[in-house]
Amino acid sequence: MSVDPVRQRREQVARLASAARKAGWTLFAVACIAFLAGLVIGLTGLVVIIVVGSLAMGSGLLLPAIIVGFGVTAAEREDRG
């Protein structure tokens, strides 16, 4: 039984999108923790850089990952009929 290369590639893309979603949400959590810590210890320049950088990188990862994830789901649904 041969493996369909399209399904194999779709599975790779789905794994990559899942990893990017996890990393994006983790960066959002880092931003929240850094912000709360900044409120307690003071909002220094470093804290602001960490919060803004984490939010920017998290958004940059999440947007394409969510779109690709929906695309993979729709393609799988279409294949099933």
ABEGO torsion letter per residue (X at the ends): XBBBAAAAAAAAAAAAAAAAAAAAAAAAAAAAAAAAAAAAAEBBAAAAAAAAAAAAAAAAAAAAAAAAAAAAAAAAAAAAX
